[in-house]
Amino acid sequence: MRDFLILSIREFCAFMGQPVAITRDEHSAADLRGLASRERDGEVVRRLLALAMVLEGHSRADAARMNGMDRQTLRDWVHRYNAEGVSGLVSRVGAGPVPVLSETEMAELRELVIDGPDPAIDDVVRWRCVDLRDKVAGRYGVFVNTRTVGKWLGKMKMTRLQPRPYHPKKDAVAQEAFKKTSAS
């Protein structure tokens, strides 16, 4: 049992020094170069060319260096190619963070912004991001930065430019009388 667990240094180096083999055989090196010539994504082209070089017998280090990647990165792409084929060489983008407000809550926020504040209840005559942040925290229990509120408004195609606010107790008759009596 003990002999099984202990490897000699020579056996260990021979075991660890073996590169990952390309097990898919549906494409030759020439086929991979042909696919690379028709590919529009530059990242996929580099990966295809590196794999073609490996199939042609170049060393992994040379193939990786000539295609702008590290040997370990090339190893990772060989694993992806073996598992998924040429389609596995496309870069994947993560889903991103989970939204803190649902679609219905975002629709409610949009309606809230469009309707505007009630000066008697909200103590403001127009919404600012800080006011909306506080409203979202009170209504939905979600605490976000004011910059996040600004990003939400941008995604909803809501412009930051708004008409000049007016005083809720303005007197239209007094304004007209002032315009008639003031010198133009």
Helices and strands as residue ranges (DSSP letters): H 2-5, H 9-16, H 29-38, H 42-56, H 60-66, H 71-84, G 85-89, H 103-115, H 119-122, H 129-140, H 146-155, H 172-181
